[in-house]
Amino acid sequence: HVHLVESGGGLVRPGGSLSLSCADSRWPSRFSSMSWYRQIPGQAREFGARITESGGSTNYADSVTGRFTIYRDNGKNAVRLQMNSLKPEETAMYYCRASSADAEDYWGPGTQVTVSP
């Protein structure tokens, strides 16, 4: 049973930073990659960043490149997303997605990020 746990969301001022975490006891052995997405109410869920199980490959959406960093925290069986220079339009629910080698996907319940003065 996969049980992704996201944490680290909250309220931050524009230009500020937050660090999100997505943990599962089976990471990294159970999954081939983990990703972060976000969703604004009324809009489609959009991709943010992805990291492979080995940590050797990462990729980012153009909108976050240079400001967000995804990395492994193996000591805690987690993947973290460091978000810097946050903008008000990035207020959204942030979701973790874990993907297995046989194309199974699992989603966490999400963590709310609010960027506001």
Backbone hydrogen bonds, N-H to C=O, Kabsch-Sander energy under -0.5 kcal/mol:
donor,donor_aa,acceptor,acceptor_aa,energy
5,V,23,A,-2.2
6,E,4,L,-0.5
7,S,21,S,-2.1
10,G,112,Q,-0.8
12,V,114,T,-2.7
15,G,86,L,-3.3
16,G,13,R,-2.5
18,L,83,M,-2.1
20,L,81,L,-2.7
21,S,7,S,-2.7
22,C,79,V,-2.3
23,A,5,V,-2.5
24,D,77,N,-2.3
27,W,24,D,-2.1
30,R,26,R,-3.4
31,F,28,P,-0.6
32,S,99,S,-2.8
33,S,99,S,-1.7
34,M,51,I,-2.4
35,S,97,R,-2.8
36,W,49,A,-2.7
37,Y,95,Y,-2.8
38,R,46,E,-2.2
39,Q,93,M,-2.3
43,Q,40,I,-2.5
46,E,38,R,-3.1
48,G,36,W,-2.5
49,A,36,W,-1.5
50,R,59,N,-2.2
51,I,34,M,-2.5
52,T,57,S,-2.2
53,E,32,S,-2.7
55,G,52,T,-1.2
59,N,50,R,-1.9
61,A,48,G,-2.7
64,V,61,A,-1.5
65,T,61,A,-1.3
67,R,64,V,-2.4
68,F,64,V,-2.3
69,T,82,Q,-2.3
71,Y,80,R,-2.1
73,D,78,A,-3.2
76,K,73,D,-1.9
77,N,74,N,-1.4
78,A,73,D,-1.9
79,V,22,C,-2.4
80,R,71,Y,-2.9
81,L,20,L,-2.3
82,Q,69,T,-3.0
83,M,18,L,-3.3
83,M,81,L,-0.6
84,N,67,R,-1.7
84,N,82,Q,-0.5
85,S,15,G,-0.7
86,L,16,G,-2.3
90,E,87,K,-2.0
91,T,88,P,-1.8
92,A,113,V,-1.8
93,M,39,Q,-2.4
94,Y,92,A,-0.5
94,Y,111,T,-2.8
95,Y,37,Y,-2.6
97,R,35,S,-2.6
98,A,106,Y,-2.7
99,S,33,S,-2.6
100,S,104,E,-2.6
103,A,100,S,-1.6
106,Y,98,A,-2.3
108,G,96,C,-2.1
111,T,94,Y,-2.3
113,V,92,A,-2.7
114,T,10,G,-2.9
116,S,12,V,-2.1
116,S,114,T,-0.7
